[in-house]
Amino acid sequence: MQSSNARPRGSGGDAESSAENHDGHDVASTEASAGVRYDDPWYDALASGWGETGGDGTSVGPAATARAEREGRDAAAADVYLEVQRSAAFQEVRSRYRRFVVPAGIGFFAWYVAYVVAATSAPGLMARPVAGAVNVAMLAGLGQFLTTFLLTWAYARHARLRRDRAALELRWDTQELTRTARGGASS
């Protein structure tokens, strides 16, 4: 079997096989430092424009300047996101989210733990028949499913009525600020 640089791979019988060439040196880094280039058929160096180096290890072409410009724009965009995160509108959206999720999560977790504890520690109570073959454990188990669906509905309703509009306004403002920070046109 041949590798992409036309050298035989691990034939097993020669001294250069991968199984026998473990003297503590990385073959790939040795070849790279010697100027041998690994030809990857999926990597088009001319089209990518990133990471090309000359023979002396310095960057070639406009890749370095383009990278610096992009990093400058990205830093400006990152500042926009930090500014939005510190804004009163964002803090209000997060506060509304927490005011719903924390009590609802604690309540649901307590209800779940109560169900599990009752099922393990009070089997007599859970086995008590309610109507025919339906007992307390079956009703509590079905109540877990019902509670999950009710909590999902309540969360979606709360988000729609109390957070979505403010979050959408924040998103539009953030996109506009990011566009102007990156040098794009403002409408």
Backbone as CSV, one residue per row, in Angstrom:
resi,resn,N_x,N_y,N_z,CA_x,CA_y,CA_z,C_x,C_y,C_z
1,MET,0.848,-1.177,0.000,0.000,0.000,0.000,0.887,1.230,0.000
2,GLN,0.550,2.221,-0.797,1.351,3.436,-0.927,0.650,4.588,-0.219
3,SER,1.416,5.428,0.458,0.856,6.645,1.043,0.800,7.708,-0.039
4,SER,0.226,8.849,0.304,0.073,9.893,-0.700,1.397,10.552,-1.067
5,ASN,2.457,10.351,-0.287,3.754,10.921,-0.671,4.646,9.870,-1.324
6,ALA,4.059,8.810,-1.853,4.705,7.764,-2.641,5.704,6.929,-1.854
7,ARG,5.605,6.906,-0.558,6.457,6.036,0.249,5.642,4.838,0.677
8,PRO,6.220,3.654,0.724,5.450,2.469,1.124,5.043,2.577,2.589
9,ARG,3.822,2.141,2.871,3.338,2.147,4.247,3.493,0.767,4.839
10,GLY,4.017,0.716,6.027,4.058,-0.460,6.876,4.048,-1.793,6.191
11,SER,5.012,-2.092,5.372,5.044,-3.399,4.721,5.411,-4.490,5.702
12,GLY,5.972,-4.123,6.823,6.260,-5.104,7.861,7.646,-5.686,7.762
13,GLY,8.193,-5.866,6.565,9.480,-6.505,6.416,10.647,-5.537,6.423
14,ASP,10.430,-4.266,6.117,11.553,-3.338,6.062,11.747,-2.625,7.390
15,ALA,12.893,-2.003,7.548,13.232,-1.343,8.818,12.474,-0.037,8.983
16,GLU,11.841,0.453,7.929,11.134,1.719,8.023,9.642,1.526,8.290
17,SER,9.217,0.329,8.624,7.799,0.112,8.855,7.358,0.848,10.104
18,SER,6.070,1.184,10.157,5.563,1.971,11.274,5.620,1.198,12.580
19,ALA,5.586,-0.117,12.522,5.635,-0.908,13.743,7.035,-0.942,14.339
20,GLU,8.053,-0.787,13.503,9.419,-0.902,13.987,10.111,0.447,14.164
21,ASN,9.554,1.532,13.666,10.224,2.822,13.713,9.703,3.648,14.885
22,HIS,9.980,3.205,16.078,9.557,3.920,17.276,10.765,4.213,18.139
23,ASP,11.629,5.079,17.650,12.815,5.410,18.429,12.641,6.725,19.184
24,GLY,11.385,7.172,19.395,11.135,8.368,20.173,10.990,9.626,19.338
25,HIS,11.135,9.546,18.022,11.008,10.720,17.170,9.722,10.627,16.376
26,ASP,9.077,11.740,16.216,7.863,11.801,15.415,8.270,11.934,13.955
27,VAL,7.907,10.953,13.158,8.313,10.927,11.757,7.681,12.090,11.010
28,ALA,6.408,12.399,11.289,5.715,13.461,10.567,6.364,14.813,10.814
29,SER,6.720,15.093,12.077,7.340,16.391,12.345,8.749,16.453,11.775
30,THR,9.457,15.331,11.718,10.790,15.309,11.120,10.695,15.588,9.635
31,GLU,9.705,14.972,8.948,9.534,15.211,7.524,9.116,16.645,7.256
32,ALA,8.239,17.200,8.104,7.767,18.564,7.903,8.908,19.561,8.073
33,SER,9.778,19.323,9.054,10.882,20.248,9.250,11.931,20.107,8.155
34,ALA,11.976,18.957,7.500,12.935,18.748,6.421,12.425,19.300,5.098
35,GLY,11.224,19.840,5.073,10.695,20.436,3.862,9.859,19.494,3.029
36,VAL,9.606,18.278,3.475,8.763,17.348,2.741,7.318,17.708,3.054
37,ARG,6.524,17.843,2.022,5.139,18.249,2.210,4.224,17.059,2.017
38,TYR,3.306,16.892,2.907,2.307,15.847,2.799,1.209,16.349,1.868
39,ASP,0.972,15.645,0.790,-0.027,16.059,-0.178,-1.368,15.424,0.157
40,ASP,-2.232,16.235,0.717,-3.560,15.784,1.071,-4.501,16.135,-0.077
41,PRO,-5.189,15.167,-0.656,-6.052,15.462,-1.801,-7.253,16.324,-1.439
42,TRP,-7.616,16.419,-0.162,-8.774,17.204,0.248,-8.393,18.619,0.652
43,TYR,-7.138,18.969,0.618,-6.679,20.286,1.030,-6.173,21.048,-0.189
44,ASP,-6.840,22.130,-0.511,-6.427,22.953,-1.635,-5.774,24.203,-1.060
45,ALA,-4.459,24.197,-0.996,-3.722,25.269,-0.347,-3.946,26.601,-1.034
46,LEU,-4.044,26.625,-2.338,-4.219,27.889,-3.025,-5.600,28.471,-2.793
47,ALA,-6.603,27.621,-2.646,-7.956,28.114,-2.451,-8.201,28.531,-1.012
48,SER,-7.534,27.899,-0.071,-7.826,28.207,1.321,-7.238,29.531,1.760
49,GLY,-6.012,29.808,1.391,-5.390,31.072,1.739,-4.961,31.195,3.183
50,TRP,-5.088,30.146,3.969,-4.743,30.224,5.390,-3.602,29.269,5.688
51,GLY,-2.671,29.731,6.426,-1.626,28.883,6.953,-0.510,28.568,5.992
52,GLU,-0.469,29.169,4.814,0.633,28.903,3.908,1.876,29.621,4.418
53,THR,2.976,28.932,4.335,4.236,29.537,4.752,5.259,29.351,3.654
54,GLY,6.196,30.273,3.625,7.290,30.144,2.682,8.298,29.141,3.212
55,GLY,9.384,28.960,2.496,10.405,28.014,2.911,11.060,28.392,4.226
56,ASP,11.047,29.689,4.573,11.680,30.122,5.818,10.706,30.179,6.985
57,GLY,9.456,29.754,6.784,8.484,29.687,7.877,7.663,30.955,8.034
58,THR,7.888,31.980,7.224,7.104,33.199,7.323,5.841,33.065,6.498
59,SER,4.832,33.846,6.850,3.555,33.783,6.163,3.685,34.344,4.758
60,VAL,2.966,33.735,3.840,3.025,34.122,2.443,1.721,34.801,2.063
61,GLY,1.785,35.864,1.291,0.617,36.495,0.701,-0.221,37.266,1.690
62,PRO,-1.461,37.533,1.301,-2.329,38.386,2.103,-2.993,37.673,3.269
63,ALA,-2.667,36.422,3.515,-3.337,35.669,4.581,-3.123,36.314,5.939
64,ALA,-1.921,36.769,6.218,-1.635,37.357,7.528,-2.399,38.656,7.721
65,THR,-2.439,39.516,6.709,-3.163,40.771,6.863,-4.660,40.531,6.920
66,ALA,-5.169,39.593,6.131,-6.599,39.281,6.178,-6.970,38.711,7.539
67,ARG,-6.111,37.877,8.080,-6.361,37.302,9.397,-6.377,38.392,10.456
68,ALA,-5.452,39.334,10.391,-5.399,40.415,11.373,-6.642,41.303,11.272
69,GLU,-7.069,41.603,10.047,-8.277,42.404,9.876,-9.495,41.679,10.426
70,ARG,-9.578,40.386,10.132,-10.712,39.607,10.633,-10.710,39.543,12.151
71,GLU,-9.535,39.358,12.755,-9.458,39.315,14.213,-9.849,40.646,14.820
72,GLY,-9.495,41.740,14.165,-9.894,43.061,14.650,-11.398,43.241,14.600
73,ARG,-12.024,42.803,13.502,-13.479,42.898,13.397,-14.150,41.975,14.402
74,ASP,-13.604,40.770,14.586,-14.181,39.841,15.552,-14.071,40.373,16.972
75,ALA,-12.962,41.050,17.270,-12.806,41.642,18.602,-13.840,42.735,18.817
76,ALA,-14.093,43.540,17.779,-15.117,44.581,17.883,-16.497,43.950,18.066
77,ALA,-16.759,42.865,17.342,-18.043,42.176,17.491,-18.174,41.565,18.881
78,ALA,-17.084,41.034,19.409,-17.117,40.465,20.763,-17.430,41.552,21.788
79,ASP,-16.901,42.744,21.570,-17.205,43.856,22.469,-18.686,44.203,22.420
80,VAL,-19.284,44.082,21.237,-20.718,44.345,21.101,-21.507,43.351,21.946
81,TYR,-21.135,42.077,21.874,-21.856,41.060,22.650,-21.683,41.271,24.151
82,LEU,-20.499,41.683,24.569,-20.300,41.977,25.992,-21.129,43.182,26.420
83,GLU,-21.198,44.177,25.565,-22.008,45.362,25.860,-23.479,44.993,25.981
84,VAL,-23.962,44.159,25.068,-25.365,43.738,25.118,-25.620,42.899,26.366
85,GLN,-24.678,42.036,26.710,-24.849,41.191,27.895,-24.944,42.030,29.161
86,ARG,-24.253,43.139,29.209,-24.283,44.014,30.392,-25.473,44.966,30.391
87,SER,-26.232,45.017,29.299,-27.333,45.974,29.188,-28.482,45.597,30.120
88,ALA,-29.269,46.598,30.465,-30.418,46.383,31.345,-31.472,45.509,30.679
89,ALA,-31.659,45.653,29.370,-32.666,44.848,28.665,-32.308,43.365,28.701
90,PHE,-31.032,43.038,28.485,-30.603,41.650,28.526,-30.764,41.090,29.942
91,GLN,-30.371,41.864,30.933,-30.500,41.408,32.323,-31.963,41.177,32.693
92,GLU,-32.860,41.995,32.146,-34.280,41.806,32.410,-34.792,40.506,31.786
93,VAL,-34.369,40.213,30.561,-34.766,38.965,29.913,-34.254,37.769,30.712
94,ARG,-32.999,37.823,31.127,-32.429,36.730,31.925,-33.145,36.598,33.270
95,SER,-33.500,37.724,33.869,-34.196,37.693,35.149,-35.580,37.054,35.006
96,ARG,-36.287,37.403,33.944,-37.601,36.787,33.702,-37.466,35.284,33.485
97,TYR,-36.431,34.894,32.765,-36.173,33.475,32.529,-35.938,32.754,33.855
98,ARG,-35.053,33.314,34.670,-34.734,32.665,35.959,-35.924,32.628,36.901
99,ARG,-36.727,33.704,36.894,-37.882,33.733,37.789,-38.893,32.647,37.464
100,PHE,-38.899,32.163,36.238,-39.789,31.050,35.910,-39.096,29.710,36.071
101,VAL,-37.906,29.576,35.514,-37.255,28.273,35.417,-36.817,27.734,36.781
102,VAL,-36.269,28.575,37.622,-35.759,28.075,38.909,-36.893,27.520,39.777
103,PRO,-37.977,28.262,40.039,-39.049,27.663,40.848,-39.711,26.466,40.174
104,ALA,-39.909,26.542,38.856,-40.538,25.417,38.161,-39.642,24.182,38.210
105,GLY,-38.351,24.356,38.021,-37.423,23.226,38.081,-37.352,22.621,39.473
106,ILE,-37.303,23.467,40.485,-37.269,22.967,41.872,-38.570,22.239,42.201
107,GLY,-39.699,22.815,41.802,-40.991,22.179,42.077,-41.125,20.827,41.387
108,PHE,-40.727,20.765,40.121,-40.836,19.507,39.401,-39.895,18.463,39.982
109,PHE,-38.670,18.882,40.323,-37.716,17.937,40.911,-38.239,17.416,42.255
110,ALA,-38.814,18.295,43.077,-39.367,17.872,44.372,-40.516,16.891,44.170
111,TRP,-41.375,17.145,43.186,-42.486,16.250,42.882,-41.975,14.888,42.428
112,TYR,-40.918,14.876,41.609,-40.336,13.622,41.132,-39.713,12.840,42.292
113,VAL,-38.941,13.525,43.132,-38.301,12.861,44.275,-39.365,12.330,45.237
114,ALA,-40.428,13.099,45.454,-41.510,12.628,46.330,-42.140,11.355,45.769
115,TYR,-42.321,11.302,44.479,-42.882,10.104,43.847,-41.948,8.902,44.042
116,VAL,-40.669,9.072,43.804,-39.714,7.965,43.945,-39.598,7.523,45.400
117,VAL,-39.528,8.487,46.302,-39.418,8.146,47.733,-40.683,7.431,48.202
118,ALA,-41.835,7.910,47.794,-43.088,7.256,48.189,-43.176,5.847,47.611
119,ALA,-42.716,5.672,46.372,-42.771,4.348,45.756,-41.852,3.365,46.451
120,THR,-40.710,3.839,46.973,-39.762,2.922,47.617,-40.014,2.767,49.108
121,SER,-40.476,3.805,49.766,-40.605,3.718,51.223,-42.027,3.444,51.706
122,ALA,-43.016,3.680,50.876,-44.405,3.447,51.293,-45.142,2.615,50.245
123,PRO,-44.734,1.352,50.098,-45.398,0.532,49.078,-46.871,0.278,49.397
124,GLY,-47.222,0.292,50.665,-48.626,0.085,51.037,-49.498,1.232,50.554
125,LEU,-48.994,2.455,50.695,-49.737,3.615,50.235,-49.863,3.604,48.705
126,MET,-48.777,3.296,48.042,-48.781,3.313,46.583,-49.639,2.174,46.008
127,ALA,-49.799,1.082,46.742,-50.591,-0.050,46.263,-52.075,0.111,46.569
128,ARG,-52.447,1.142,47.290,-53.849,1.341,47.665,-54.697,1.579,46.417
129,PRO,-55.738,0.774,46.235,-56.568,0.927,45.033,-57.395,2.208,45.093
130,VAL,-57.542,2.840,43.933,-58.338,4.059,43.829,-59.661,3.744,43.129
131,ALA,-59.570,3.114,41.981,-60.771,2.746,41.231,-60.452,1.486,40.430
132,GLY,-60.999,0.389,40.817,-60.772,-0.876,40.125,-59.312,-1.292,40.234
133,ALA,-58.661,-1.493,39.099,-57.265,-1.923,39.084,-56.293,-0.742,39.152
134,VAL,-56.806,0.459,39.184,-55.964,1.666,39.229,-55.632,1.971,40.684
135,ASN,-54.329,2.060,40.964,-53.906,2.365,42.328,-53.211,3.736,42.382
136,VAL,-52.772,4.136,43.556,-52.148,5.447,43.767,-50.860,5.564,42.956
137,ALA,-50.088,4.498,42.873,-48.826,4.539,42.135,-49.064,4.814,40.653
138,MET,-50.111,4.199,40.084,-50.408,4.440,38.677,-50.832,5.881,38.450
139,LEU,-51.644,6.416,39.347,-52.064,7.816,39.205,-50.884,8.773,39.356
140,ALA,-50.014,8.487,40.296,-48.835,9.349,40.490,-47.896,9.262,39.287
141,GLY,-47.720,8.062,38.734,-46.882,7.906,37.551,-47.457,8.643,36.355
142,LEU,-48.763,8.526,36.141,-49.405,9.281,35.066,-49.348,10.780,35.349
143,GLY,-49.392,11.130,36.634,-49.254,12.536,37.023,-47.889,13.100,36.658
144,GLN,-46.862,12.259,36.691,-45.528,12.690,36.267,-45.553,13.095,34.793
145,PHE,-46.186,12.277,33.955,-46.291,12.617,32.537,-47.110,13.884,32.331
146,LEU,-48.233,13.959,33.023,-49.091,15.135,32.902,-48.346,16.395,33.345
147,THR,-47.614,16.295,34.433,-46.844,17.440,34.926,-45.791,17.871,33.912
148,THR,-45.151,16.916,33.253,-44.143,17.247,32.243,-44.769,18.041,31.111
149,PHE,-45.919,17.586,30.609,-46.576,18.297,29.520,-47.084,19.667,29.967
150,LEU,-47.629,19.751,31.175,-48.099,21.042,31.684,-46.945,22.021,31.878
151,LEU,-45.823,21.525,32.363,-44.666,22.389,32.563,-44.116,22.872,31.221
152,THR,-44.103,22.013,30.236,-43.658,22.412,28.900,-44.584,23.479,28.327
153,TRP,-45.883,23.289,28.454,-46.842,24.278,27.981,-46.669,25.606,28.719
154,ALA,-46.508,25.550,30.046,-46.346,26.774,30.840,-45.055,27.509,30.469
155,TYR,-43.996,26.757,30.220,-42.732,27.391,29.832,-42.868,28.087,28.479
156,ALA,-43.481,27.415,27.511,-43.656,28.013,26.190,-44.551,29.247,26.264
157,ARG,-45.574,29.196,27.072,-46.470,30.347,27.236,-45.742,31.501,27.905
158,HIS,-45.003,31.200,28.946,-44.245,32.244,29.644,-43.228,32.891,28.709
159,ALA,-42.542,32.079,27.929,-41.555,32.615,26.993,-42.229,33.497,25.950
160,ARG,-43.349,33.039,25.427,-44.041,33.806,24.386,-44.570,35.132,24.928
161,LEU,-45.117,35.129,26.126,-45.740,36.338,26.664,-44.757,37.288,27.342
162,ARG,-43.691,36.767,27.936,-42.846,37.620,28.778,-41.413,37.810,28.304
163,ARG,-40.943,36.951,27.369,-39.528,37.067,26.989,-39.284,37.183,25.497
164,ASP,-40.082,36.584,24.682,-39.767,36.492,23.256,-39.651,37.849,22.570
165,ARG,-40.567,38.764,22.858,-40.518,40.060,22.200,-39.259,40.823,22.590
166,ALA,-38.945,40.836,23.884,-37.739,41.538,24.342,-36.473,40.867,23.809
167,ALA,-36.465,39.532,23.756,-35.296,38.820,23.232,-35.132,39.079,21.739
168,LEU,-36.233,39.162,21.007,-36.151,39.439,19.577,-35.611,40.852,19.331
169,GLU,-36.061,41.816,20.118,-35.533,43.177,19.991,-34.039,43.211,20.293
170,LEU,-33.633,42.476,21.319,-32.202,42.394,21.631,-31.424,41.764,20.486
171,ARG,-31.988,40.725,19.896,-31.312,40.056,18.787,-31.130,41.012,17.611
172,TRP,-32.184,41.763,17.266,-32.075,42.706,16.153,-31.055,43.797,16.457
173,ASP,-31.106,44.321,17.679,-30.136,45.351,18.067,-28.718,44.817,18.021
174,THR,-28.536,43.595,18.499,-27.197,42.993,18.516,-26.692,42.769,17.094
175,GLN,-27.551,42.295,16.220,-27.130,42.085,14.833,-26.760,43.401,14.165
176,GLU,-27.529,44.437,14.430,-27.231,45.743,13.837,-25.902,46.287,14.382
177,LEU,-25.699,46.183,15.683,-24.438,46.652,16.273,-23.252,45.839,15.767
178,THR,-23.438,44.535,15.624,-22.359,43.681,15.123,-22.043,44.012,13.673
179,ARG,-23.079,44.250,12.885,-22.865,44.589,11.477,-22.075,45.884,11.354
180,THR,-22.406,46.884,12.143,-21.676,48.142,12.063,-20.271,47.998,12.640
181,ALA,-20.100,47.152,13.652,-18.759,46.958,14.237,-17.840,46.232,13.270
182,ARG,-18.403,45.380,12.437,-17.580,44.648,11.469,-17.375,45.428,10.173
183,GLY,-17.921,46.626,10.128,-17.691,47.461,8.952,-18.739,47.319,7.882
184,GLY,-19.857,46.672,8.194,-20.918,46.512,7.193,-21.772,47.757,7.129
185,ALA,-22.654,47.787,6.169,-23.533,48.936,5.989,-24.667,48.883,6.982
186,SER,-25.051,50.026,7.460,-26.175,50.138,8.381,-27.370,50.656,7.625
187,SER,-28.540,50.072,7.889,-29.725,50.518,7.147,-30.532,51.509,7.921
